[in-house]
Amino acid sequence: MEITFTLDEIHDAASQCLEKMISLKVVAVYGEMGAGKTTFIHAVCDVLKVSSVVGSPTYSIINEYAFPLGRIYHLDLYRLKDEEEAQQAGVEDCLYSGNICFVEWPERAAGILPERHVKVFIEAVNEHCRRVRILDN
């Protein structure tokens, strides 16, 4: 699945991607710095009716949000050096909790991701437009 969208269309894009994204619970979100990973995850959380404040977990590593069907974990592994540091931070507990997990910078701890997860690639097409590509493995 591939969708190109503007910021004004982000909630529609999130809605279109939602079922495919959360089908396996763990969603690894790839993209360059500034590509819109956190913004897109925020839009997905809006669509899921998350009642908590959604923000970037860059410094906390893990944010937890409540939504009508349970919990969502939003992880940002950018500041982690390796898988060992991810394990010490409790990342595995989230990944294998059975809850929905969005993982930014998953390449920092690729070896601890569940074998089956959804890969989401976000890229800037231009200043106003983003492209999201979704693959499951």
CORUR-V718459 format. One record per residue. RES is the residue in one small letter. PHI is phi in whole degrees, 0 to 359 (999 if undefined). OMEGA is omega in whole degrees, 0 to 359 (none if undefined). Layout:
BEGIN
{{RES	PHI	OMEGA} {RES	PHI	OMEGA}}
END
This chain:
BEGIN
{{m	999	179} {e	219	180} {i	224	174} {t	248	186} {f	208	172} {t	258	179} {l	300	178} {d	295	183} {e	257	189} {i	298	180} {h	291	175} {d	295	178} {a	297	178} {a	299	178} {s	298	180} {q	295	184} {c	271	192} {l	306	184} {e	300	180} {k	294	183} {m	293	187} {i	261	182} {s	300	181} {l	251	177} {k	75	182} {v	258	184} {v	240	178} {a	271	186} {v	251	183} {y	254	175} {g	167	178} {e	292	174} {m	303	179} {g	84	181} {a	288	180} {g	113	181} {k	301	182} {t	295	180} {t	298	179} {f	292	178} {i	298	177} {h	301	179} {a	297	177} {v	298	179} {c	296	175} {d	300	180} {v	298	179} {l	280	178} {k	65	176} {v	298	182} {s	268	179} {s	276	174} {v	284	181} {v	263	180} {g	211	180} {s	283	177} {p	269	184} {t	306	183} {y	266	180} {s	274	183} {i	74	184} {i	231	169} {n	248	178} {e	240	181} {y	237	175} {a	262	173} {f	215	188} {p	306	182} {l	258	179} {g	141	184} {r	236	174} {i	233	173} {y	254	178} {h	239	185} {l	248	175} {d	234	186} {l	266	185} {y	306	185} {r	277	181} {l	275	181} {k	277	187} {d	198	182} {e	295	180} {e	298	178} {e	295	177} {a	296	178} {q	298	180} {q	296	180} {a	280	179} {g	90	182} {v	299	180} {e	300	179} {d	302	179} {c	289	184} {l	300	184} {y	250	182} {s	280	186} {g	89	177} {n	268	176} {i	291	179} {c	230	171} {f	256	185} {v	240	173} {e	274	182} {w	58	182} {p	295	180} {e	297	178} {r	290	181} {a	214	185} {a	303	184} {g	290	179} {i	257	176} {l	293	175} {p	302	181} {e	304	179} {r	258	177} {h	207	179} {v	264	176} {k	253	179} {v	241	179} {f	248	180} {i	243	178} {e	220	176} {a	279	175} {v	279	174} {n	202	184} {e	302	187} {h	248	190} {c	231	178} {r	235	176} {r	237	176} {v	240	178} {r	237	183} {i	240	177} {l	230	170} {d	247	182} {n	235	none}}
END
